[in-house]
Amino acid sequence: MAKRKHLAIIKQGVEVWNRWREENPEIRPNLRGADLGDSDFSETDLYLVNLSKADLYGANLSEADLSGVDLTEANLYIANLSEANLRSADLDGADLSGADLTGAILHGARSLSE
């Protein structure tokens, strides 16, 4: 379950979230199971965030830093992941149907369905 504090911060927008991440580099945010569908997270710092089982249906994650992110069983249906950094992300069971992965960095990304 997502931490309410982390969910409240990300819902304030990319600028607020990225500033909070810069000020709190030791915190590994938990957004597990969060409903974030159709949100705009382009250029967002999501490094090492727990997004397992999150609903990111149609979300814009272009140019976002998703390196090391846990996206197990996340819904990324028709999400925009173009130019996103997914290095070492865990994508096991994630729904990437219709997702735009143009130019995405997938080096070291893991998925048991490979």
Rosetta blueprint (number, residue, H / E / L):
1 M L
2 A L
3 K L
4 R H
5 K H
6 H H
7 L H
8 A H
9 I H
10 I H
11 K L
12 Q L
13 G L
14 V H
15 E H
16 V H
17 W H
18 N H
19 R H
20 W H
21 R H
22 E H
23 E H
24 N L
25 P L
26 E L
27 I L
28 R L
29 P L
30 N E
31 L L
32 R L
33 G L
34 A L
35 D E
36 L L
37 G L
38 D L
39 S L
40 D E
41 F L
42 S L
43 E L
44 T L
45 D E
46 L L
47 Y L
48 L L
49 V L
50 N E
51 L L
52 S L
53 K L
54 A L
55 D E
56 L L
57 Y L
58 G L
59 A L
60 N E
61 L L
62 S L
63 E L
64 A L
65 D E
66 L L
67 S L
68 G L
69 V L
70 D E
71 L L
72 T L
73 E L
74 A L
75 N E
76 L L
77 Y L
78 I L
79 A L
80 N E
81 L L
82 S L
83 E L
84 A L
85 N E
86 L L
87 R L
88 S L
89 A L
90 D E
91 L L
92 D L
93 G L
94 A L
95 D E
96 L L
97 S L
98 G L
99 A L
100 D E
101 L L
102 T L
103 G L
104 A L
105 I E
106 L L
107 H L
108 G L
109 A L
110 R E
111 S L
112 L L
113 S L
114 E L
